[in-house]
Amino acid sequence: MEQQKLPNSTLILVFGIISIVTCCCYGILGLIFGIVAMVMAKKATATYMENPELYTGYQNVKTGKILAIIGIVLNVLYLIYVIWLFATLGMDGVMNMSQDWQNQFGM
């Protein structure tokens, strides 16, 4: 029998990477990508475990799942930080801090 590529294995890996890269988008965008990657990885793992000899690409699923877990943790931590900033400084304080950074780095 000819082996076929596991469905969505590359997409799971890409979503895991995106979840880490986008962790600075207030923790929301990366969290979405991480959760979607985890759900897709669960389905792909179940498909692979039914007939492992039929599929290739399970390594991408495992790597994507690990990256998604890391991305979810980073995004949750950043989201907690952003909530803490808004709770302690308020909207005006966060805007002033942002303006100070822009002035300091010449943006």
Backbone torsions as a table, in degrees:
resi	resn	phi	psi	omega
1	MET	NA	142.9	179.6
2	GLU	-85.6	133.3	178.4
3	GLN	-79.1	142.9	176.5
4	GLN	-117.6	159.2	-178.6
5	LYS	-72.3	137.7	179.1
6	LEU	-63.4	129.0	-177.6
7	PRO	-58.3	134.3	175.7
8	ASN	65.9	15.2	-177.7
9	SER	-65.3	-41.4	178.2
10	THR	-70.5	-38.1	179.6
11	LEU	-64.6	-37.2	177.2
12	ILE	-63.2	-43.0	178.2
13	LEU	-63.0	-43.8	-179.8
14	VAL	-64.9	-43.3	178.5
15	PHE	-64.8	-35.1	175.7
16	GLY	-63.2	-41.9	178.0
17	ILE	-66.1	-44.6	-179.7
18	ILE	-62.7	-35.2	-179.9
19	SER	-64.1	-30.7	177.0
20	ILE	-78.6	-44.2	-176.0
21	VAL	-64.6	-34.7	-175.9
22	THR	-94.7	19.7	-178.0
23	CYS	-68.1	-17.1	179.8
24	CYS	-89.3	7.3	177.0
25	CYS	-91.7	56.5	-179.1
26	TYR	59.0	15.8	175.2
27	GLY	77.7	3.1	-174.8
28	ILE	-96.3	-50.3	-176.3
29	LEU	-62.1	-46.8	179.4
30	GLY	-65.4	-32.7	177.8
31	LEU	-64.6	-39.9	177.6
32	ILE	-62.7	-48.3	179.5
33	PHE	-62.3	-39.3	179.6
34	GLY	-65.1	-42.6	179.8
35	ILE	-67.5	-41.7	177.7
36	VAL	-62.6	-41.4	178.1
37	ALA	-63.0	-39.0	179.1
38	MET	-66.0	-42.0	179.1
39	VAL	-64.8	-44.5	179.3
40	MET	-65.4	-36.9	179.0
41	ALA	-66.2	-37.0	178.3
42	LYS	-63.6	-43.6	179.1
43	LYS	-66.3	-42.3	-179.6
44	ALA	-66.7	-37.3	178.1
45	THR	-65.2	-42.2	178.1
46	ALA	-62.7	-41.2	177.6
47	THR	-63.5	-43.0	-179.0
48	TYR	-66.1	-41.2	-176.8
49	MET	-68.4	-23.5	176.7
50	GLU	-66.5	-44.1	-179.9
51	ASN	-144.4	80.0	-176.5
52	PRO	-63.6	-25.8	-178.2
53	GLU	-75.2	-11.9	-178.9
54	LEU	-88.0	-17.1	-169.3
55	TYR	-123.7	150.3	169.6
56	THR	-119.9	164.7	176.2
57	GLY	95.4	11.7	-179.8
58	TYR	-67.9	-26.0	177.7
59	GLN	-62.5	-38.0	176.2
60	ASN	-62.6	-38.2	179.5
61	VAL	-65.7	-45.4	180.0
62	LYS	-63.9	-43.3	178.8
63	THR	-65.7	-43.4	177.9
64	GLY	-61.9	-36.8	178.9
65	LYS	-66.9	-42.4	177.6
66	ILE	-63.2	-44.7	178.4
67	LEU	-63.9	-37.3	178.4
68	ALA	-65.2	-39.8	177.5
69	ILE	-63.0	-45.4	177.8
70	ILE	-61.6	-43.9	179.1
71	GLY	-62.4	-41.5	178.8
72	ILE	-63.1	-44.3	179.7
73	VAL	-62.6	-46.7	179.0
74	LEU	-61.3	-42.3	-179.1
75	ASN	-67.4	-38.8	178.0
76	VAL	-65.8	-42.9	178.2
77	LEU	-62.4	-43.1	179.6
78	TYR	-67.9	-37.9	177.4
79	LEU	-63.6	-41.0	176.1
80	ILE	-62.3	-41.7	178.1
81	TYR	-62.0	-43.8	-179.8
82	VAL	-65.2	-42.5	177.5
83	ILE	-62.1	-41.8	178.2
84	TRP	-62.5	-42.4	178.4
85	LEU	-59.9	-48.2	-179.1
86	PHE	-67.4	-32.2	-179.9
87	ALA	-72.6	-35.2	-177.2
88	THR	-90.7	-41.0	-176.3
89	LEU	-95.7	-27.0	-174.9
90	GLY	80.2	174.0	-178.2
91	MET	-64.0	-41.3	-179.8
92	ASP	-64.6	-40.8	179.3
93	GLY	-64.6	-40.9	178.7
94	VAL	-66.9	-40.4	178.7
95	MET	-66.1	-40.0	176.8
96	ASN	-64.0	-41.9	178.4
97	MET	-62.6	-42.0	178.2
98	SER	-63.6	-42.8	178.7
99	GLN	-64.2	-40.3	177.3
100	ASP	-61.7	-41.5	178.6
101	TRP	-64.5	-40.5	-179.8
102	GLN	-65.3	-40.4	178.3
103	ASN	-68.0	-38.4	-177.7
104	GLN	-67.5	-40.8	-176.1
105	PHE	-98.2	6.1	173.4
106	GLY	67.1	36.4	-179.8
107	MET	-86.6	NA	NA
